[in-house]
Amino acid sequence: MPAIDVIDETFLAVPRERVAAEFADPARWASFWPDLCPEVAHDRGPAGLRWTVTGALLGTMEVWCEPEGDGTVLHFFLRADPDGPPPGGRLRRRRWLRAETDRRHRAFKAHAFALKRRLEDGRPAGVAPSAFRPDRTA
């Protein structure tokens, strides 16, 4: 079982093709994961990507874009171990791993919410994406 196991999901009121396209560009990966080196293991097109990761962590990572209603549930999975032993004794290592897992989860959630704001382009909650135009509310 990996020492770091992050699972997250965020709803975006945009088609999954638009969400998946955000992760398909390798030039963006460094802004999402600056200390990781993702290598595509499986490109599933609009369904998302799976990577193997090296760098600060060694393991696997995935974004899965699941169509849901009028949008997409963006699922994120990171299952990895640190590249090297965590600091200190057993208790200190446990705390470090818990903190690192939390840090990675919060960092991805921040990216997901930024993506949501940008792709939804100001759409008010409760307004269907197909009815919303940025130049008017509905």
Disulfide bonds with the S-S distance in Angstrom:
none
